[in-house]
Amino acid sequence: MATKVIVPLMAAFVALTMLVAHQACAEKDCYHEKVRVIDDCIDFLRKYGSTLRPSFNCRMAVDVSDLACICRILNDTDEEKISAEKLVLLARSEGQALEAGTKCGSYPIPPLPARPPPRAKSMRA
């Protein structure tokens, strides 16, 4: 009788354990990417002072990094050094889509500005 109860409980436990472990494994780790982007792009991302154009190394670091993931793990200590707003600008300038309404660190990501409609060509004779 005890075997009839224990076997289904063990099966349920194993299934639950596999489900939880699978979700933990699927979560992306981008801490190394964050360090590289901050290090390579510090001249552009610096919170205070004038903004320099992103260097070649900075653009390369952004191209191989997931900036949406970096934005999710950006913390207060990072934001003491860099501007999350500039990080969003950098991501968008390098073609990485960041979802409007989410946050990059503490910075709420705004929607992209609407593009003006194309101007009609004049018909001069």
N, C-alpha and C positions, 0 to 999 in steps of 0.2 A: 504494500500500500504506500509506503513512504517513497519508494522508487517512482511511482506514478506521479507524485507531487514534485520530487526533486528534479527529475529530468526536464520537465517543461520550464521550471524556474531557472535551471542552469542554461537552457537554450535561450530563454529571454534575456538573461544576464549577458551571455556572449554576444547576442545580436545587438543589445544596447551598447555594449562596450565597443563593438566594431563601428557602430554609427557615430559615437562620440569621437573615437580616434580618427575616423575618416574626416570629420569636420575640422578637427584641429590640424590635420596634415594639409588640408586644402587652403588654409589661411596663408597668404603670401607674406614672406618676410622681406621687407625692403629697407632695413636699417642700414645696410652697407651702401645701398643706392643713395639714401638720404645723406650720409656722411660725404659721399663722393660729390653729389650735386652741391652741397653747401660749401665744401672745400674748393671745388673748381669754379663755382659761380659767386664766391663771396664778394667780389668787387661789384657785381651787378646787384646782388641781393642785400647788401649791407643796409641795415635799418636807417642809419643816419648818414648824411653826406650826399655828395653828388653820385648819380648813377652812371657807371661806365657801361659801354656796350658789352654784351656777353662775349667772352672770348671763344676761340675755336674749341678749347678744351671744355668749356662750360657747355657749349651747344652739343658737343659729343656726349657728355655725361647725361644731358637731358634726353638725347635721342635714345639712349640705351636704358633709361630709367622709367619707372612707372610713377609719374608725378601725382596721380590720384592716390596711390598708396602712400607716397611720401607725405601728402597733405593730411591723410588720416592719422599718421603717427607724429606729426609735427607737434612739439610740446612747448610749454612756456619758456624753458631754457633756450630752445632753438630760436624762439621769437624775440628773445632779448638781443640776439645778434643779427637776425635777418628779418626782412619784411615778407610776411605771407602774401601780401598783396602783390609784391614784385614777383614772388614765386608763381602766382597765378598768371601774371602777365607773361612771364618767361615760358610757362607751359603752353599757353595759347599761341605765343609767337613761334614756337617750335612745332605747332600742329597737334599738341596733345589736348584732347577734349576733357574738360573738367565740368562735371555736372553742376549747373546753376542751382542754387538753393542749398547745396551742401557746404561744408566748411573746409578751408585749408588752414589747419591750426585753429586759430580763433577768428579768422577772417571769413565772413560769409561770401561765397562765390556768386557774383552777380551774373545775370544773363548776358549773353553776347549782345552788343549793340545791333540794332536792326540795320540792314543795309538799305541805303536809299534806292528807290526804283531807278532803272536806267533812264537817262534823259532821252527825249525824242529828238531825232535828227531833224534839223530844219530842211525844208525843201525849197531851196533858193534856185531860181532859174538862171 
